[in-house]
Amino acid sequence: MSKKSLKLIVLVVTLLTMQAMGMGAALSAKAISGTVVSSTDNEPLIGATVQVEGAQGGTITDFEGNFKIEANEGQTLVVSYIGYITKKVKVAGASVLNIVLDEDKASLDEVVVIGYGVQKKKLVTGATVQLKGEDVAKLNTNNALQAMQGQTPGVNIISESGQPGSGMKVIIRGQGSNISNSPLYIIDGIPGSIDNINPSDIQSIDVLKDAASAAIYGAQAANGVVLVTTRGGKEGRAQVTFDAYIGWERAARKIDMLDANQYMALMDEQARNSGSDSYKWSDYASIYNQQTGQLNNTNWIGEMFKDNAVTQSYTLGVNGGSSVSTYAVSLGYYSQEGIVGGSQASNYDRYNFRVNMEQKLFDDLLKVGENVSFAYNKTKGIGTGNMYNNALRGAYGTSPLQAIWLAEQPERADLNNGYAYSVATDWYQYDGNPVSGLYRSRNLSDNQNWVANVYAELQPIKNLKIKTQLGFNHNSSSYRAYTPAYTVTTNSKQDVPTVSQNMYKGWTLTWTNTATYDWNIKDHAFNAMIGMEAERFQGDNMAGNNTLLDIFNSWDTAYLNNAVNLNTGELKGYPSNDYRRVSYFGRIGWNYQDKYMLNATLRCDGSSRFADGHRYGWFPSVSAGWVITEEKFMKTTKSWLDFFKIRASWGQVGNNSIGDYLYAAPVTLIGAGYNFGTGKGSELNTVGAYANRLGNDELKWETSEQTDLGFDARFIGGRLNVNFDWYYKKTKDWIVQAPVIATAGADAPYINGGDVTNKGIEIGLSWRDNIGKDFSYSVGANMAYNKNEVGKIPTVDGIIHGSTNIMFNNQTEFYRCENGHAMGYFWGYRTDGLFQNQQEIDNWIAAGNGVLTGTAPGDVRIVDINNDGQINDADKVDLGNGIPKYNFGFNLSLNYKNFDFSTVWSGAAGFKVANGGYRNWGNGDQGNYTTYFLQRWTGEGTSNEVPRLVNGDISWTNFSDLYLQKGDYLRIANITLGYDFSKLIAQKWLSQARLYFQIQNLYTFTHYNGMDPEVGFGQDAWMSGIDTGSYPHARTFLVGVNLKF
Amino acid sequence: MNKKKINIIALGVAGLMMVGCSESFLETTSKTDLNSTSFYQNEVQAKYAVVGCYDGYQRTVSNGSWPTLFQAVETMSDDCLGGGGPDDRSDRLMDRFDRSYMPDQIDLFNGLWGDYYKGIYRCNELIGSIDKISWSSDDTRNTIEGEARAIRALEYFDLVRMFERVPLLTAASTDVVPQSEPDAIYEQIVADLKFAADNMPADQYKDKSANLGRITKYAAAAMLARVYLFYDGVYNNNAGGTMPGGLTKAQALQYCEDVISSQNYSLEQEFKNLWPAACTEASTKEEGRKTTYVEASNEIVWVVKFNNDQNWNNDNINGNRFVINLGLRNVTSYAPYGNGWGACPVTPYANSLFRSGDSRSTATVINCTDIGAYKEQITTDCMDYTGLVNKKYCPLIFTDGTSMPAAETTVDGGNMQTNQDQNWILIRYADVLLMAAELGSSNAQQYFNQVRDRAFGAGVNNIGAAPTREQIWQERRLEFMGEGIRYFDLRRQGMDAFVAAQMGQANANGIAGGNPITIYNNKVATTISDTYVENNIRAKRGFFQIPYSQITLSGNIYTQNAGWE
């Protein structure tokens, strides 16, 4: 950061602080002074608020915990400090008051965030889970979601890939939808993206898991709701925090490929098995180094990865305020280099800025606040998808016999251009030099996100709050890509340099109005809330591409204007569809002596995504709680059972995460042109049009209905906490583009139909205690189980079919959604070892079983399920699926004097991962093998697991359980050891000076033999667990500091 | 609660409810798509829609559904083997009519089937709206209706020839329509083509430089003769009777004679100039194409146009996607002959049929020995390799290996797979001449000799009497080899002839039980004639597999073709 920008920050902070200091003065007679200290350690409390009850203004304690205030005798001083119980002290004779505050340990009075409000935790009747901001921040993940892994039972979080800046797949209580399983993210009351938030800015994350809790968000809440609250200011002295870390990353696990000698031996064996002779290797000139004559032996995997890729983060924060005005300002920078190819191939940078402020006006009659945040991120990336879009894929297939560099250009000087790299050898025409592929194309996406969120809360009478909030979320992004001319193989080449540029701008405006009122009738406490919300989104896109960069042929100058191919290129401009939503909602709560409680909500949502007459949906919920420990008959257990609450809830929520205008039957001009006459070129096309999809005006909401039963309990003086939930979730009226019979002639219409049930349990346990004065510890464990079953898909065959050509050329369908099975199950042949000799094959056939054409000893034995003598689709069965049935996590933290230690483990079990040795089994006979294939079958009794090698293999080109492995794993996600020097330094102005070391992703216990069993990729939205060998997760060693002034 | 408080609450509630009550807030419409209820209303829209119909037929090739009709019928004909790479088992499945090559491939033709019905839907929507539109003239109406009906007829003719019993829809419907018997389908084909041939203005689209690709009344007339001959051969034992739709042999002949007497068409002087690979020299990218190719030849009666503006991402679905399958498998050292996937290798027997002096021989087949390329290891992963490659639809490259259309395209991301732009000629004038001769024209001998004259030089190898049917069939095989025509010509010669030719294609003399030819699979020399099993071929009667997905979607109302169960 430059000096200039530092000065600017200081100025801003100063201004904000000055504003907060503008406190009113009270007229009084007597000057009172004193100190405020903590009862725990007798240390002074800095920044505690001291006010005269009923009067305006007040003061805060200084560095020594001292305060001075004027008050009349008989008045009462109110002393408060965050995390401590507020104390009232009557002003009597003494003019020096020493006040001791007790820490607020009663977690029962903790509040949790719920939809459009907060609620005391002990009164919650739904299933929610909260993660504190500090627990998120201390894990130092680039994305808050990653920190939630293993800590929030029922929330399954899988990263899509290990690439910097890549997203996370979040599934709450099982997959319920075929269109989107992503929860709704609400940031400080308005919808937003959690990816854009600096994890250090987070105060708390609350996940609404059951329908009753989420139903207040109606049609957006079918996949659960994640409520993120960012840090606001605190009354008291300004506090400055500075958090920084730097880390070094490397691949946690790389896959081993064959070296040149092993490769040649296996290729020879494969040729002999296919009826040819061994190869005459000396015939292939280009597999030898032109100068030394040595055989090339390239470790492509090794060349693709970069060790010690740097990740770093810096966050500076200031917060404070007075009794009428609080503020929090933070500034953050985060960057992560990719471990594949380093920062030039994949990289992520993010800058964050946030100001949260709140002012009380007119004797607290009106509260006005604003949260303004800016996130700017720059991402460079490589392909991480299926076999056609996976930059690492080439490294598995390319033979070690190809050199990286052409002999005459051994320097790595020219990483930008492909020409310095070798091209395909005369041995293998598909060898594509994956390293050049990594550096050849350059791209950068640049995103800016402004969120401004202002609110006013009016309290005209006691307990009535009327709040209006206007949220403006503005996104703009640009993308630029450049590819030089290159030739790698006969099929992988480009003759002219190309450039493309895209720009997007869009905004969402959300206006929320709520009124809440609390009242009591004797022992009955009631609260009511009604509200409405309107949301509007729209955006514009421009995109262009062109060729021939001529004298501007480099990444830095790759802009559309510099492309000299004047008569061509594409330039597109199009709108992002205008989306609108209007919602009305209400909630009523009843609570009798904190013993019985009942909440009910109702929401009505209207969406522009549906046709007139089907726009509105109603989403009700009801939930109840019974705190048994409040009952008289439970007195006897009070000694060991502090608290026991039984909860039950039911609700309905909806999902409309679909494209716009899907109900309509559109007529398109796109691609309907035809080139009459002579000559070629897009400019010669005559415009045409056609109706491309059938309409369905009846299209309506997808609905999810869920019942939840659970309990929360605390034992043994609050040391042991237990939470348990059971749920049954049924999602129905999926929005499906069910295949229609081809003779209908246009793309199928979207219809409602199909349902899926998710049943599961969640258990959370935690134990927290001290041993002596210096040692405190806590242990937590949680586990979630979910079972998913599809029913009633509204297609003739009851199936939503999966994609093809994902793992190898000509791959047929191998996963699907089908009635009676889990969503996205693997569909293929069951195998039963390998045929060891011809006799076994003959016996197998004699027993009435089929084999694939060409089956020989060493090939896989496919189970002929229906014993009809043929191996075909009728023999394909459910082989499991890629979504874990069990998710679990452990955490442990120890504090001894100034030391702190913590560790988080997370794991998953009960799922399968498909991995075909990262090989293109279709048309890739000469591709390299992983070392797994050293255990192949080479004769009777040598292997019953890895088939023989042969050209045009049949064992692997027919999808079977040969591909599938258990993905069960337990990961040491984080280990941290810290030491706080502030006590040693013992300066009043320094309240924390912690230095820590951390290892992320230290080790993964698993039997899975691929790079990483956490595989989010699945091509279709409802599929996971297809390991095409994409970007693995890094192991990170980092060191950091936390400073608080 | 006092009154004041109630008032305040009431005010707050009213304030909340006032907001966003208006229903119009939720009323948004697409800014990029039209709506089908407001389309097909006027002549301008009809002109757009008829272009959409042409695009619909083009998409049966450009959409990327594999295989295309062209590749399927070339592979399944006796002129070609399967070829491709080791994993392209469907190539061999089709060539041998043997499902065991890829037993889980039960939807081989699903994409193609769907593409055809999408094309038919576009035609049906337009044809069904013709009466609602107020036309500026009858000629405009007849032209547009004629084009749409001719395209629909072609689509049903392709379907009925591939699948035989297919659902017949002449108006858009989402209902399951059971398969029709072939006669009903032919009746519709004849009615549509007759409308076009009888009503379209004679001079419409005469200027080829602007209208190449447009369907004229003569294109429809020629297609009627082709329909007649196919029906007569397959369903009527070539007896020459009246076919469904009331089309007689005499009418079919008359339609051919109309084409000939219109004098709009003539044979291209040099046969090779119809085929880019046959008339283009090797050249560098800087030099550009050196070619004598005549795109808008007067010989062309009906052609499907393609364009070079498709890449993997854009919506210009205009490329010829079958060409790339036929190219030399993965070699780029033999410019101008381009690289591709090595499908449809020509059989040595078919190549041996050309007599010396026949200029069609070198325009039809690339003999890899001649270009110095024939080695068994020309590529390492080639199947059914014979060293003989289709030249008529071979992709082209410059000397540096760059695909010509990919180098010429103005669209970003050009590549050899999507950018191929060679037009697919459906009917040439030579075909009209030979059909007229076969239908018994009094000028049969002269028509036949016109074709011979162009092939061998004027007067060389002329015949002195009216040609026999067998002579015409043999001449057609040579004239149209590699154009997607042979398979259907073979089918109309009767089931026994069809089976015999199939069984013999991998033998040196072309007949079953002959001397097997040597081919190379993965560089390994082998013979394959025993992979052709008579039962597999005869049982299927030359028809394709109905896609299982469609049978399922119909609730098993569709039934599978014999031999494909």
HADDOCK unambig.tbl for C-alpha pairs under 7 A between the chains (distance, minus, plus):
assign (segid A and resid 276 and name CA) (segid B and resid 524 and name CA) 6.15 0.50 0.50
assign (segid A and resid 490 and name CA) (segid B and resid 330 and name CA) 6.51 0.50 0.50
assign (segid A and resid 490 and name CA) (segid B and resid 332 and name CA) 6.63 0.50 0.50
assign (segid A and resid 495 and name CA) (segid B and resid 407 and name CA) 6.94 0.50 0.50
assign (segid A and resid 498 and name CA) (segid B and resid 412 and name CA) 6.66 0.50 0.50
assign (segid A and resid 513 and name CA) (segid B and resid 16 and name CA) 6.18 0.50 0.50
assign (segid A and resid 531 and name CA) (segid B and resid 16 and name CA) 6.58 0.50 0.50
assign (segid A and resid 532 and name CA) (segid B and resid 16 and name CA) 6.34 0.50 0.50
assign (segid A and resid 534 and name CA) (segid B and resid 20 and name CA) 6.70 0.50 0.50
assign (segid A and resid 545 and name CA) (segid B and resid 412 and name CA) 6.50 0.50 0.50
assign (segid A and resid 546 and name CA) (segid B and resid 412 and name CA) 5.74 0.50 0.50
assign (segid A and resid 547 and name CA) (segid B and resid 412 and name CA) 6.05 0.50 0.50
assign (segid A and resid 568 and name CA) (segid B and resid 410 and name CA) 5.27 0.50 0.50
assign (segid A and resid 568 and name CA) (segid B and resid 411 and name CA) 6.73 0.50 0.50
assign (segid A and resid 569 and name CA) (segid B and resid 410 and name CA) 6.50 0.50 0.50
assign (segid A and resid 569 and name CA) (segid B and resid 411 and name CA) 5.80 0.50 0.50
assign (segid A and resid 569 and name CA) (segid B and resid 412 and name CA) 6.34 0.50 0.50
assign (segid A and resid 577 and name CA) (segid B and resid 30 and name CA) 6.87 0.50 0.50
assign (segid A and resid 578 and name CA) (segid B and resid 28 and name CA) 6.62 0.50 0.50
assign (segid A and resid 580 and name CA) (segid B and resid 26 and name CA) 5.65 0.50 0.50
assign (segid A and resid 581 and name CA) (segid B and resid 26 and name CA) 6.70 0.50 0.50
assign (segid A and resid 582 and name CA) (segid B and resid 20 and name CA) 6.79 0.50 0.50
assign (segid A and resid 607 and name CA) (segid B and resid 26 and name CA) 6.38 0.50 0.50
assign (segid A and resid 608 and name CA) (segid B and resid 26 and name CA) 4.74 0.50 0.50
assign (segid A and resid 608 and name CA) (segid B and resid 27 and name CA) 6.20 0.50 0.50
assign (segid A and resid 608 and name CA) (segid B and resid 28 and name CA) 6.50 0.50 0.50
assign (segid A and resid 661 and name CA) (segid B and resid 30 and name CA) 6.91 0.50 0.50
assign (segid A and resid 665 and name CA) (segid B and resid 35 and name CA) 5.97 0.50 0.50
assign (segid A and resid 665 and name CA) (segid B and resid 36 and name CA) 5.74 0.50 0.50
assign (segid A and resid 666 and name CA) (segid B and resid 33 and name CA) 5.66 0.50 0.50
assign (segid A and resid 666 and name CA) (segid B and resid 34 and name CA) 5.59 0.50 0.50
assign (segid A and resid 666 and name CA) (segid B and resid 35 and name CA) 4.66 0.50 0.50
assign (segid A and resid 666 and name CA) (segid B and resid 36 and name CA) 5.68 0.50 0.50
assign (segid A and resid 667 and name CA) (segid B and resid 33 and name CA) 5.78 0.50 0.50
assign (segid A and resid 667 and name CA) (segid B and resid 34 and name CA) 4.81 0.50 0.50
assign (segid A and resid 667 and name CA) (segid B and resid 35 and name CA) 5.35 0.50 0.50
assign (segid A and resid 667 and name CA) (segid B and resid 36 and name CA) 5.43 0.50 0.50
assign (segid A and resid 668 and name CA) (segid B and resid 33 and name CA) 5.42 0.50 0.50
assign (segid A and resid 668 and name CA) (segid B and resid 34 and name CA) 6.39 0.50 0.50
assign (segid A and resid 670 and name CA) (segid B and resid 315 and name CA) 6.44 0.50 0.50
assign (segid A and resid 671 and name CA) (segid B and resid 315 and name CA) 4.89 0.50 0.50
assign (segid A and resid 671 and name CA) (segid B and resid 316 and name CA) 4.70 0.50 0.50
assign (segid A and resid 671 and name CA) (segid B and resid 317 and name CA) 5.87 0.50 0.50
assign (segid A and resid 672 and name CA) (segid B and resid 52 and name CA) 5.26 0.50 0.50
assign (segid A and resid 672 and name CA) (segid B and resid 55 and name CA) 5.77 0.50 0.50
assign (segid A and resid 673 and name CA) (segid B and resid 51 and name CA) 6.58 0.50 0.50
assign (segid A and resid 673 and name CA) (segid B and resid 52 and name CA) 6.77 0.50 0.50
assign (segid A and resid 673 and name CA) (segid B and resid 55 and name CA) 6.48 0.50 0.50
assign (segid A and resid 674 and name CA) (segid B and resid 51 and name CA) 6.40 0.50 0.50
assign (segid A and resid 674 and name CA) (segid B and resid 54 and name CA) 6.99 0.50 0.50
assign (segid A and resid 674 and name CA) (segid B and resid 55 and name CA) 5.91 0.50 0.50
assign (segid A and resid 675 and name CA) (segid B and resid 305 and name CA) 6.61 0.50 0.50
assign (segid A and resid 675 and name CA) (segid B and resid 306 and name CA) 6.91 0.50 0.50
assign (segid A and resid 675 and name CA) (segid B and resid 307 and name CA) 6.58 0.50 0.50
assign (segid A and resid 676 and name CA) (segid B and resid 210 and name CA) 6.37 0.50 0.50
assign (segid A and resid 676 and name CA) (segid B and resid 211 and name CA) 5.31 0.50 0.50
assign (segid A and resid 676 and name CA) (segid B and resid 212 and name CA) 5.47 0.50 0.50
assign (segid A and resid 676 and name CA) (segid B and resid 213 and name CA) 5.49 0.50 0.50
assign (segid A and resid 676 and name CA) (segid B and resid 214 and name CA) 6.83 0.50 0.50
assign (segid A and resid 677 and name CA) (segid B and resid 208 and name CA) 6.07 0.50 0.50
assign (segid A and resid 677 and name CA) (segid B and resid 209 and name CA) 4.72 0.50 0.50
assign (segid A and resid 677 and name CA) (segid B and resid 210 and name CA) 3.98 0.50 0.50
assign (segid A and resid 677 and name CA) (segid B and resid 211 and name CA) 4.40 0.50 0.50
assign (segid A and resid 677 and name CA) (segid B and resid 212 and name CA) 4.12 0.50 0.50
assign (segid A and resid 677 and name CA) (segid B and resid 213 and name CA) 6.55 0.50 0.50
assign (segid A and resid 678 and name CA) (segid B and resid 209 and name CA) 5.25 0.50 0.50
assign (segid A and resid 678 and name CA) (segid B and resid 210 and name CA) 6.61 0.50 0.50
assign (segid A and resid 678 and name CA) (segid B and resid 212 and name CA) 6.46 0.50 0.50
assign (segid A and resid 678 and name CA) (segid B and resid 295 and name CA) 6.63 0.50 0.50
assign (segid A and resid 678 and name CA) (segid B and resid 296 and name CA) 6.42 0.50 0.50
assign (segid A and resid 680 and name CA) (segid B and resid 307 and name CA) 5.48 0.50 0.50
assign (segid A and resid 680 and name CA) (segid B and resid 308 and name CA) 6.19 0.50 0.50
assign (segid A and resid 681 and name CA) (segid B and resid 307 and name CA) 6.32 0.50 0.50
assign (segid A and resid 681 and name CA) (segid B and resid 308 and name CA) 5.97 0.50 0.50
assign (segid A and resid 681 and name CA) (segid B and resid 309 and name CA) 6.00 0.50 0.50
assign (segid A and resid 681 and name CA) (segid B and resid 409 and name CA) 6.50 0.50 0.50
assign (segid A and resid 681 and name CA) (segid B and resid 410 and name CA) 6.74 0.50 0.50
assign (segid A and resid 682 and name CA) (segid B and resid 309 and name CA) 5.31 0.50 0.50
assign (segid A and resid 687 and name CA) (segid B and resid 48 and name CA) 6.21 0.50 0.50
assign (segid A and resid 687 and name CA) (segid B and resid 51 and name CA) 6.96 0.50 0.50
assign (segid A and resid 688 and name CA) (segid B and resid 48 and name CA) 4.17 0.50 0.50
assign (segid A and resid 688 and name CA) (segid B and resid 49 and name CA) 5.79 0.50 0.50
assign (segid A and resid 688 and name CA) (segid B and resid 51 and name CA) 4.65 0.50 0.50
assign (segid A and resid 688 and name CA) (segid B and resid 52 and name CA) 4.69 0.50 0.50
assign (segid A and resid 689 and name CA) (segid B and resid 48 and name CA) 5.25 0.50 0.50
assign (segid A and resid 689 and name CA) (segid B and resid 49 and name CA) 5.10 0.50 0.50
assign (segid A and resid 689 and name CA) (segid B and resid 51 and name CA) 6.99 0.50 0.50
assign (segid A and resid 689 and name CA) (segid B and resid 52 and name CA) 4.93 0.50 0.50
assign (segid A and resid 690 and name CA) (segid B and resid 49 and name CA) 5.92 0.50 0.50
assign (segid A and resid 690 and name CA) (segid B and resid 52 and name CA) 5.48 0.50 0.50
assign (segid A and resid 690 and name CA) (segid B and resid 122 and name CA) 6.32 0.50 0.50
assign (segid A and resid 691 and name CA) (segid B and resid 36 and name CA) 6.13 0.50 0.50
assign (segid A and resid 740 and name CA) (segid B and resid 553 and name CA) 6.96 0.50 0.50
assign (segid A and resid 741 and name CA) (segid B and resid 550 and name CA) 6.17 0.50 0.50
assign (segid A and resid 741 and name CA) (segid B and resid 553 and name CA) 5.57 0.50 0.50
assign (segid A and resid 741 and name CA) (segid B and resid 554 and name CA) 6.60 0.50 0.50
assign (segid A and resid 742 and name CA) (segid B and resid 114 and name CA) 5.08 0.50 0.50
assign (segid A and resid 742 and name CA) (segid B and resid 117 and name CA) 6.23 0.50 0.50
assign (segid A and resid 742 and name CA) (segid B and resid 550 and name CA) 6.97 0.50 0.50
assign (segid A and resid 743 and name CA) (segid B and resid 117 and name CA) 5.24 0.50 0.50
assign (segid A and resid 744 and name CA) (segid B and resid 172 and name CA) 6.59 0.50 0.50
assign (segid A and resid 744 and name CA) (segid B and resid 173 and name CA) 5.54 0.50 0.50
assign (segid A and resid 744 and name CA) (segid B and resid 174 and name CA) 4.52 0.50 0.50
assign (segid A and resid 745 and name CA) (segid B and resid 117 and name CA) 5.01 0.50 0.50
assign (segid A and resid 745 and name CA) (segid B and resid 118 and name CA) 4.04 0.50 0.50
assign (segid A and resid 745 and name CA) (segid B and resid 120 and name CA) 6.91 0.50 0.50
assign (segid A and resid 745 and name CA) (segid B and resid 121 and name CA) 4.72 0.50 0.50
assign (segid A and resid 746 and name CA) (segid B and resid 118 and name CA) 5.64 0.50 0.50
assign (segid A and resid 796 and name CA) (segid B and resid 552 and name CA) 6.69 0.50 0.50
assign (segid A and resid 796 and name CA) (segid B and resid 553 and name CA) 5.39 0.50 0.50
assign (segid A and resid 796 and name CA) (segid B and resid 555 and name CA) 6.61 0.50 0.50
assign (segid A and resid 797 and name CA) (segid B and resid 552 and name CA) 6.43 0.50 0.50
assign (segid A and resid 797 and name CA) (segid B and resid 553 and name CA) 6.97 0.50 0.50
assign (segid A and resid 853 and name CA) (segid B and resid 100 and name CA) 6.31 0.50 0.50
assign (segid A and resid 853 and name CA) (segid B and resid 101 and name CA) 6.61 0.50 0.50
assign (segid A and resid 872 and name CA) (segid B and resid 103 and name CA) 5.41 0.50 0.50
assign (segid A and resid 872 and name CA) (segid B and resid 104 and name CA) 5.24 0.50 0.50
assign (segid A and resid 873 and name CA) (segid B and resid 104 and name CA) 5.54 0.50 0.50
assign (segid A and resid 922 and name CA) (segid B and resid 87 and name CA) 5.37 0.50 0.50
assign (segid A and resid 923 and name CA) (segid B and resid 85 and name CA) 6.38 0.50 0.50
assign (segid A and resid 923 and name CA) (segid B and resid 86 and name CA) 6.31 0.50 0.50
assign (segid A and resid 923 and name CA) (segid B and resid 87 and name CA) 5.53 0.50 0.50
assign (segid A and resid 952 and name CA) (segid B and resid 86 and name CA) 5.13 0.50 0.50
assign (segid A and resid 952 and name CA) (segid B and resid 87 and name CA) 5.88 0.50 0.50
